[in-house]
Amino acid sequence: MAFTEQLDEPLLVELHRYWIGCANGRRAPARSDIDPIDIPRLLPYVTLIEVLDRAGRFRCRLAGTKVEAMYGCALTNCFVDEAIDGHYRDHLLGLFRTLVDGFAPIYSENWFQPDKAQRIHIKSLMLPLSDDQQDINMVLSATVSTPDCANDKSAPLRIQDHFEPKNVTTRKL
């Protein structure tokens, strides 16, 4: 299955199309090519992650309201490895490292089951940004959940005991 065919979530498809348009034939757009005014409908689901070094330090520069609600805390200006715990943190950092090393978008699906009655499906699209077209300096990402757990006070993405990776796809550029 082709990378774009896995993007069955309209918000992720919209972000991917926007990213391709901003790249304008390059490997990836630069941070300066991304204008929030162009994607107001996506902003609640978007995060902008700064790549601080290739060893794997990442800082969340911006997190949309839906994303922060899913995590149950403010993420803006937090280091990813300090804001998230457990297996999900390790999984997420692994995805960021794969993106940085491979210079390619990543689509990821995960399940969280905070209790026996609830199972939440999380879909994320991570897209590289590069100012010099040699190294990735930022990651543009969108995360959605089914059912929408942004209003759930249990903050399922912080419940690490119930995380189950489902699918990860990398698209080579």
N, C-alpha and C positions, 0 to 999 in steps of 0.2 A: 504494500500500500504506500502511495506517495505521501510525503510529509504533509502537504497541504490538505490531502484527503482526510487526515486524522483530525483536522481542526473542525470538528462538528459544532463547536460553540460559536455563535455569530460574533460575539465580542472579540474572541481570539482571532477569528478570520479577519475582522475589521482591523485589528491592530497589526496583523501580519501584512495585510495589503498596504496599510499606511507606511509601515517600515520599509517594504520593498520600494514604494514610491519615493520615500525620503532617501533611500540608498542611491537612486538615480544611476543604476548600472555599476556602482561600486560594491565592494564586498559587504559593506555595512554603512549606514549613515553615521555621521558625526553627532555628538550631543547637540550641537548648535542647529542641526537640521530638524530636530524634534521640537515642535511648537504645541504646547498644551491647548492653545486656542483651536487647533485643527481637530482635536479629539475629545471634546467636552464630555461626550457620552461614556467614554472609556476611563476617564480620570479616576472615578471611585475604585476601579479594579487594578489600577496601574501602580507599579513600584519602579523606582529608578535607583539602581544599585551601583555604587562606585567601586571599581576594582582598585584596591590600594596597592596590592603587590601580587605577583604571580604565585606566591606561596599560599595564597588563599585568604587574605583579609579583605572583607567586603563590608561596606557601610551603606545602609539604606539612606539615601539622600532625600527620597520622597516616597510616601506611601499613601495610597488613596484611602478614603474613608471606609469603604467596604473591606479592603485588605486589613486595615488596622482593627476593624470590628471582628474579622475572622480570627485574628491572632489574639484579640482581647487586650491589646496594649498599644501604646504609641510606638511606632517603629522608626519614624523620621529621625535621622541622625544617630541611630543606634547601629552598632556592629552586629551583623547577622549571627555570629557565633556567641554573642552575649545575650541577644534578645530571644533566641529560640534554644530549647533544650533537647537532649536525647537523640533518638534515632532519626527523627525528622530533621534536626539540625544537621546531622552528619550527611543525610541524604541530600538536603538542599545545598550544602557546601560542595558536595560531590558534583551536583549538577552545574553549579557556577564554575567549578574548576574545569569540568568537561567543556563547557561553553568557551571559556577563556583559552584553553589548550587547543581546541578544535576550530575556533573562530567560526562557529556555526550555531544557528538557532536550535533550541531544544523545546520539545513538547513533553510534558510530564502529566501523568494521571496518578492520583493516589486516593486511598480510602482512609477515612477516619471513622472509628466506631466508639464514640464517647460513652455509650451505654447500649444495652441489648436491644432497645427499641429504636435506636437511631443509627443510621449508616450514611455518612456524608462522602460524596464523590467530589474531589478537588481536581480541577484542570488548570494547568499553568503553561504559559508560553513565555520563553525567555529568549530575548533577541539581543545580539551584540551591537554595541555602538563603538566606533573607533574614530578618533580625531585624526590619526595619521595613517590609517589603513594597514598598519603593521601589528599593532597591539590593541586589545580591547580595553578601554578605560571605563566603560559603563555598560550596564545591562538594563535594557528596557523590558519589563515583565508585566504580564497581566495574569490574575488569578480569579477564577470563578468557582462557585460551589453549587452542588445540587444535593439536597435542597439548599436554597440560599441560607447560609448559616451566619450571615453578617449581623443578624439581630439576636443570635443565640448567645445567651449569657455564659454558657459553658466554654466558649472559645475553643472549639474543637481542634484548631491547629496547634494549640499549646498542650494538648493532651497527648503526650508522647507514647504512652503505653498501648495505644490503640491505632497505631499508624501502620499501613500496609501499602508499599509501593506496588503499582499495577503495571504501568507502561511508561517507557521513556524512549523517545525517538529523537535522533539528531539529524538535521539536514545539512549536508555538506554544501558549501557554496562554491 
